[in-house]
Amino acid sequence: MDIAKIRADFPILSREVYGKPLVYFDNAATSQKPQCVIDKIAEMYTTVNSNVHRGVHYLSQAATDEHEAARTTVQKFINAFSPNEIVFTRGATESINLVASSFCHKFCKEGDEILITAMEHHSNIVPWQIQAEELGLKLKVAPINSEGELIIDEFEKKISANTKLIAVTHISNVLGTINPIKKLIEIAHKYNVPILIDAAQSVQHAKVDVQDLDCDFLVFSSHKVYGPTGVGVLYGKEKWLNELPPYQGGGEMISSVSFEKTTFNKLPFKFEAGTPDFVGTAALATALDYVTSIGLENIARHEDELLKYATEKMLQIPGMRIIGTAKKKSSVISFLVSDIHPYDMGTLLDKMGIAIRTGHHCAEPLMKELGIDGTARVSFAFYNTKEEIDLFLVGLKRIVSMFS
Ligand SMILES: Cc1ncc(COP(=O)(O)O)c(C=O)c1O
């Protein structure tokens, strides 16, 4: 990969912060956008802006074509069987809330169980808790080991005759752990339990093929895969989406409405109430095409190199503790150094132009499990370089010496 050429596609990467070149290592929170995505947003408003699915006029047709072409691009990106299995939402969070609400109301009764893992983001905990509270369900949690890996035997033991759904992250946003989701899906199906995969941290790093995985539901956010904010994807097998009731009511999701009774639209529109973010979906498609043009294998190879390089160098720093040492890891490194507070670490690095994340990373229960309040976290994208890691290491060493 020609990193210099790739970096030139991302205008924000050439800006300075506090007079220093920006080093952006907060990619797990959100990714930067290539010029083609920024241009697509402007192009949509400049050339086809009009409400979709409603008008007979040219612009409405053109906007609808862009929106539906984006659905097909997403379908191909994750190899879904049909575009009907792709529902556009506002983000991974809304996608999970949709499944939690619709699935639990249709299929769960008091005493039923939902199984998650100890490494879930709040987005894959709280929606289930809300349903559990309302419907009298039990939320069970599969444990992790000291490396931050899911304990597969324990995961399987947590499945009971009352388990109605399993929801698991593909990659932990804190630990970087890559879960063996194909195996987890097989286990779930051995017990006839449907499974949702939270792919918010994975579709941008490696090829995800929903037909090969055979997952029942899968979610991700556009903004983490170089697309715009405010757009998300829910993949669901058609048989499940057909059975689930609508999540929200309004325009677009109906077939016909009277004051006595409403009939709902066919898939996927049944789940897309109101005007969708057709500008965002078109720009997401541009982002996915961009990622595909670089190649997910190339992306994974480069990010793995960055992960290995940074991990080795960071471990040479006295007092360094890396949180999450799974054998299969993505390019996310959570760390603590001696007793330096992550917030101080983040603030001082920021003044050097280096953007990292600090805190509980929306995974408070995981922090409790690990016996810590929070971590500092660096997360790399394919546009990051070893030179940037060197700058970060210089900064890190300066901070460590300040505190010693
Ligand atoms: C693993 C995981 N799941 C879900 C989410 C939620 O994504 P969003 O805030 O885009 O809805 C995140 C965001 O950080 C995440 O890392």
The ligand as an ORCA input file, in Angstrom:
! r2SCAN-3c Opt
* xyz 0 1
  C     -18.105     -2.686     19.865
  C     -19.010     -1.505     19.657
  N     -20.329     -1.703     19.560
  C     -21.185     -0.700     19.365
  C     -20.737      0.600     19.272
  C     -21.724      1.696     19.073
  O     -21.566      2.312     17.846
  P     -22.360      3.668     17.520
  O     -22.051      4.620     18.646
  O     -21.802      4.120     16.228
  O     -23.798      3.327     17.457
  C     -19.365      0.873     19.393
  C     -18.869      2.251     19.349
  O     -17.799      2.552     19.864
  C     -18.475     -0.223     19.585
  O     -17.160     -0.022     19.696
*
